[in-house]
Amino acid sequence: MHKPCCCADLIDCLDAFTDEVLDEVRRAEIEQHVLNCPHCRAIIRRELRLRQRVRECNQYSAPVQLRAKVIMRLRTTHLQAR
């Protein structure tokens, strides 16, 4: 059994919490803490908004010419490294 959750615990496992990879017991402890802590609720909201914005940014592709230049540079660098 884990000790009661505090703000520092949330900070320590924020990524695991928002990635939903914590074990059920620990997740429940964090959720209980967040219900009673406006500061930690705000942290989680900011983290989730940031993640959403990053996902939205990934919807755009580089122009074809730029992608071709990058691929060519990577191939050249890879061949030089051999």
C-alpha positions as CSV (number, residue, x, y, z in Angstrom):
1,M,0.0,0.0,0.0
2,H,1.3,3.4,-0.9
3,K,1.4,6.3,1.5
4,P,-1.2,9.1,1.1
5,C,-0.7,11.1,-2.1
6,C,0.6,14.7,-2.0
7,C,1.4,17.4,-4.6
8,A,5.0,16.2,-4.9
9,D,3.7,12.7,-5.7
10,L,1.7,14.1,-8.6
11,I,4.7,16.0,-10.0
12,D,6.8,12.8,-9.7
13,C,4.4,10.7,-11.7
14,L,2.7,13.3,-13.9
15,D,3.7,11.7,-17.2
16,A,2.7,8.2,-16.0
17,F,-0.6,9.6,-14.8
18,T,-1.4,11.5,-18.0
19,D,-0.1,8.5,-20.1
20,E,-2.5,6.3,-18.1
21,V,0.2,3.8,-17.2
22,L,0.1,3.9,-13.4
23,D,-1.2,0.8,-11.6
24,E,-4.8,1.0,-10.5
25,V,-4.0,1.6,-6.9
26,R,-1.6,4.5,-7.5
27,R,-3.9,6.0,-10.1
28,A,-6.8,6.0,-7.6
29,E,-4.6,7.7,-5.0
30,I,-3.6,10.4,-7.4
31,E,-7.2,10.9,-8.6
32,Q,-8.3,11.2,-5.0
33,H,-5.7,13.8,-4.3
34,V,-6.5,15.8,-7.5
35,L,-10.2,15.9,-6.4
36,N,-9.2,17.8,-3.4
37,C,-6.3,19.9,-4.8
38,P,-7.1,22.8,-7.2
39,H,-3.3,23.3,-7.8
40,C,-2.8,19.7,-9.0
41,R,-6.0,19.8,-11.1
42,A,-4.6,22.9,-12.8
43,I,-1.3,21.1,-13.5
44,I,-3.1,18.2,-15.0
45,R,-5.3,20.4,-17.2
46,R,-2.2,22.3,-18.4
47,E,-0.4,19.1,-19.2
48,L,-3.3,17.7,-21.1
49,R,-3.8,20.9,-23.1
50,L,-0.1,21.0,-24.0
51,R,-0.3,17.4,-25.2
52,Q,-3.4,18.2,-27.3
53,R,-1.6,21.1,-28.9
54,V,1.4,19.0,-29.7
55,R,-0.8,16.4,-31.4
56,E,-2.5,19.2,-33.4
57,C,0.9,20.5,-34.5
58,N,1.8,17.1,-35.9
59,Q,-1.0,17.3,-38.4
60,Y,1.0,19.4,-40.7
61,S,3.6,18.1,-43.1
62,A,6.8,19.7,-44.3
63,P,6.8,20.9,-48.0
64,V,7.8,18.2,-50.4
65,Q,11.1,19.9,-51.3
66,L,12.1,20.4,-47.7
67,R,11.4,16.7,-46.9
68,A,13.4,15.7,-49.9
69,K,16.4,17.8,-48.8
70,V,16.2,16.4,-45.2
71,I,16.0,12.8,-46.5
72,M,19.0,13.4,-48.8
73,R,21.0,15.0,-46.0
74,L,20.2,12.0,-43.7
75,R,21.3,9.5,-46.4
76,T,24.5,11.5,-47.0
77,T,25.3,11.7,-43.3
78,H,24.5,8.0,-42.9
79,L,26.8,7.0,-45.8
80,Q,29.6,9.2,-44.4
81,A,29.3,7.5,-41.0
82,R,30.0,4.1,-42.5
